[in-house]
Amino acid sequence: MKPIVLVVAGHVTRDAVPALCAELETLLSGPGAPVPDGAPPAPPGPVECDVGGVDRPGLALVEAVARLALITRRSGRQLVLRRVGPELQGLLDLVGLADVVGLGEPGERGESGEPVRVPGA
């Protein structure tokens, strides 16, 4: 199954959040992989959100991440953030979202060279 990838770049404002949510809902409602007769459906994989191109992460981006995580969770998947910079990492830690979304993959290194935490890993 091809992973769903949402790229968030530029300066994220509160006005942009509904469009990001609509884009994710469109990606989630796309056609899935066909399932052979009698085979159990494959469990849904995570939704990857690349935030490496975001300028000046702020509370609007945190709101976007929270809403994207909720949409993803309602679809039975988990939101995994990729290329999380130290400023966004700090904001996610501050509001408690770092424990709700996945941050990278086991062994992946953040910009500081430190391992990126993955909940449940």
C-alpha positions in Angstrom: 0.0 0.0 0.0 1.4 3.4 -1.0 1.8 5.7 2.0 -0.3 8.9 2.2 2.0 11.9 2.3 1.0 15.5 3.0 3.6 18.2 2.6 3.2 21.4 4.6 5.5 24.3 3.6 5.7 28.0 3.9 4.2 30.1 6.6 1.1 28.4 8.1 -1.6 30.7 9.2 -4.9 30.0 10.9 -6.7 30.7 7.6 -4.7 27.9 5.9 -5.6 25.2 8.4 -9.1 24.3 6.9 -7.5 23.9 3.5 -4.8 21.5 4.9 -7.6 19.5 6.6 -9.6 19.3 3.4 -6.5 18.2 1.5 -5.9 15.4 4.0 -9.5 14.3 3.9 -9.2 14.1 0.1 -6.1 12.0 0.3 -7.7 9.7 2.8 -10.8 9.2 0.7 -8.7 8.2 -2.4 -8.9 4.8 -3.9 -7.3 2.1 -1.8 -5.4 -1.0 -2.8 -7.7 -3.8 -4.1 -8.1 -6.7 -1.7 -8.2 -10.2 -3.1 -11.4 -12.2 -2.5 -11.3 -13.8 1.0 -8.2 -12.0 2.1 -8.4 -9.7 5.1 -7.9 -6.1 4.4 -4.4 -4.7 5.1 -4.2 -2.6 8.2 -4.0 1.1 7.3 -0.6 2.6 7.4 0.4 5.9 8.9 -0.1 9.2 7.2 3.2 11.0 6.7 3.3 14.8 7.1 6.5 16.5 5.9 6.9 19.8 7.8 10.5 20.4 6.9 9.6 23.3 4.6 7.6 25.3 7.2 8.8 28.8 7.9 8.5 30.1 11.4 6.5 27.4 13.1 3.9 28.9 15.4 0.6 28.2 17.1 -1.2 28.0 13.8 1.0 25.1 12.8 0.4 23.4 16.1 -3.4 23.8 15.6 -3.0 22.3 12.1 -1.0 19.3 13.5 -3.7 18.8 16.1 -6.5 18.9 13.6 -4.6 16.7 11.1 -3.9 14.2 13.9 -7.6 14.1 14.7 -8.7 13.5 11.1 -6.0 10.8 10.7 -7.0 9.1 13.9 -10.7 9.0 12.9 -9.6 7.2 9.8 -7.9 4.5 11.9 -4.4 5.7 11.1 -1.7 7.6 12.9 -0.1 10.9 11.8 3.7 10.8 11.6 5.6 14.0 11.3 8.7 14.1 9.2 11.6 16.6 9.3 10.5 18.2 12.5 12.7 21.2 13.4 13.7 22.0 17.0 11.2 25.0 17.2 8.3 22.8 16.2 9.5 20.0 18.5 9.5 22.4 21.4 6.0 23.7 20.7 4.7 20.1 20.3 6.3 19.2 23.6 4.9 22.3 25.3 1.3 21.6 24.3 1.5 17.8 24.7 1.1 16.8 21.1 4.5 15.1 20.8 2.9 12.2 22.7 -0.1 12.1 20.2 1.6 12.2 16.9 4.6 10.1 15.7 7.8 11.9 15.2 10.0 10.4 12.5 11.0 6.7 12.5 13.1 4.7 15.0 16.7 5.6 14.5 16.0 8.7 12.4 17.9 11.7 13.5 16.6 15.2 13.9 18.4 18.4 12.9 20.3 18.5 16.2 21.6 15.0 15.6 19.6 13.6 18.6 17.4 10.6 18.0 13.8 11.6 17.3 11.4 10.2 19.8 8.7 7.8 18.6 5.8 7.1 21.0 5.5 3.4 21.7 8.9 2.5 20.2 
